[in-house]
Amino acid sequence: MKLILLGAPGAGKGTVAKLLTALDGSVQISTGDILRGAVQAKSELGLEAEGYMTRGDLVPDSLIMGIMEKRLQEPDCAKGFLLDGFPRTIPQAEELTQLLTRLDIKLDMVVEIDVPRDILLDRLCTRRTCENPKCQSIYNITSNPPKVVGICDKCGARIVQREDETEMAITHRLETYNEKTAPLVGFYREKGLLVSVPATSSDDVIKAIKAKLNL
C-alpha cells in the first residue's frame, strides 16, 4: 500500500504506521524520525534542522523534499510506503504530487486521523522518547510506561521528554498544524484521495483502512 497519514501531533500516526507495516511489508517513512536522527548524529542536515525543531517550527521545504526524493527511491519502498507526518503544507503536497508523478508512483489514499484537542494535549504532555537515535521507542508515563522508570525496555537507554513536547512547544505545534497542515484535508479531498477517520483508537483506524483497501 502507498498511503499518506494526516493528523495533528499526538493523533497516533506513528502507531498506525507501525501496525500497517505488518500487513504487507510497506515501510514507514517518518521525516521526524529521520531529522531527529540527523540532529543526534550532528550531521550537516541535523545542525540546520535543530533550531527549527526545538522551537516546534516546521523544517524548510528545501530540506524535507531532498530527504523525501532520496528516501522514496530506496529499495525497501518497492513494496509500498506509509508517509507519517508528511506532507505538512500545501506547497509540500504540491511538490510531492510532482515528485510522485516523476517517479511513476500512485497513492492509494490519504488517511486523516481526527482526534479531539484535549486528548492530543494529554498524550503529548505525558509522552517520553528513548534518547538512543537508533531506537527512539515511544512511551507514555500514564498509559504505556516503561518497566523501569526512565529506562527504555528495548535498549536500556534513558527515556526523556523531548524539547518539542513541553506544554509550551506542544501548544505552538498544534497552532502550527491548524494553520499550515489542516488545509491538506481539503487539498486531498478535492483529489478524491481522502479518507477521514474520527477515532482515538489505532485499531479503529486500521479497520477503516483495511475496509477501504479490501484487505
N, C-alpha and C positions, 0 to 999 in steps of 0.2 A: 504494500500500500504506500501511497505517496500523499501525506497529509500535512496541513498546517494546523497547529493547535493555538488558538487565541484564548486569552483570558487575562485578567488582572494579576499582578503579583500575588501569589498565595492561592490562586484558583485551583492548583493541582496539575498544571500542565506537565511537569516533570514526572509526577507519579503515574499519570495516564500514559505518557510516552513509554515509560519502562514496562508497564503492563502490556502495551500493544506490541512491543518488540518480540514478546514471546509467541505472538500469534503466527507471524510469517517471516521472522528474521529481518524485518525492517530495522534500520539503525536510527537511534535517537540523535538528533543534532541540536544541541543547545549552545547558542552563541555565548550565553552567560558562563557556562562551564569552560568553554574554550578560552574566553577572556580572563576568567579568574585564574586559570592555569598559567596563562601568559604573565599575569601580574605576579604570581608566586615565583615563577621562573625568572622574573626581572628581564624578560625579553624586550626588544625594542617596542613591539606592539603592546606589551603589558605596561611598560612605563608610560606610554602615550595614553592608554585607556584608563589607567588607575585613577587619575584625578576625576574623570567623569563618573566612574563607578562609585567612588567613595561618597560623592555628593548625591548619588541617586539619579544623575542625569543620563541621558542616552548617549552612547558612544557614537561618534560621527559615522555617517553612512560610508564614507570612503574606506574606513577600516573594516566595517562589517561586510560590505559587499565583496571585498577582496578575500576575506575569510570564507564566505559562502561559496563563491565560484570555485575556489580550490577544493573545498570540502565535498561538494556535490559530484565532483569528478573522481573521487577516490573509489576504489573497487568495492568497498563494503556497501556503497549506496545502490549498487546494481539491483538488489532485491527489494529496495524501497527505503523510504526515509520518513521521519517524523520531525518536522521543524517545530521546535519547542521555544516559543518566545521570539520568533522571527517570522515575518517582518513586524516592525513596531510602528512604522509610519506609512502614510500613503506613498511618499516618494520611494521608500524601500520596496513597497509592494509593487509599484510600477517597474522598478528596476529588476525585481525578482521575476516578474512576468516576462520581461525581455530576456533575462538570463535563462529561464526555463525553456523559452522558445528556441533560443540559440543552442541549447544543449539537447533539444528534442525530448523534453520531459513534460509529461502531462500530469497535473494534480488530480487526485481522486476527489478530494473535498477539503473544505476548511471548517474546522470544528471550533465553535465558540463555547467555552465552559463558563457559564454565567453563575457567579457566586455572590451572595449579599456582602456588602461592605463590612458589616460588623464581624462576620466570620473571617474575612480576609485579614482584618487587623489582628484578631486573636491568633490566627495561625502564624502570622509573620512575627509578632512580638514574642512568641514562645518557641520559635524555630532556632535550631542550632545546627551548625555545619562542621563536619570534620575538616581540620585545617590542613590535612595532607592533600596536596594538589592531585595526587594520583588516585585518591579515594573520594573525597568530598561527599561522603554519605550525609544524608539529612535526617535530623531527629526533631522531635517536638517534646519539650520538657513536661508537657501536660499529657498528651495523648500517645506519644511514642518515644519515651525516654530511653537512653542507653542503659545497659545492665549495670554499669559502674558509672556513677555521676561524673560527668565531664570527660569521659573517655569513650572513644569510638569502639563499637562492638567488633567492627570488621578489621581494623588495622592497628588499634591501640593508641592512635594519636589523640591529641586533645580535640574536643568539640568546642566551638566558640560561637558567639553571636557576631555575625558579620556586621561591618560598619554601615552597610546599606540596609540593615534590618533593625536599627534603633527606631523608636517611635517617630522621631522627627523625620528620619530618612524615609520611613515607610509612608508617612503621610504625603511627603513630596513625591514618592514614586507613584502612589495612587492618583495624585493630581496630574502627574505627567502622563500616566496611562489614559486617563479620561480625556485629556486634551489631544494627545497625539496618536494613541493606538486604538481607542474605541471606534474612531471613524472607519477602521478597516472592516468592521462588521457590515456596514453599508456597501463598501467597496466590493467585497466578495459576494454579498447578497445579489448585487446587480449582475455579477458574472454567473450566477446560478450555482455557486460552489458552496455556499454557507449552510451549515447545519448547526443550530443553536440548541444547547443542552442546559436547561436550568437545573443544576444538580450540585449537591455538596458531597456526594459520594462518587469516588472514582469508578466503582463498579457500575453505577448507573450510566456514567459517561461511556464506559467500554461497551455496555449493552446497546446503547444508542448507535454507536459507531458500527458495531458488528451487524446490527439490523439494517443500517443504511447500505453497507457493503455486501450484504447477504453472506456473512461469514458464519 
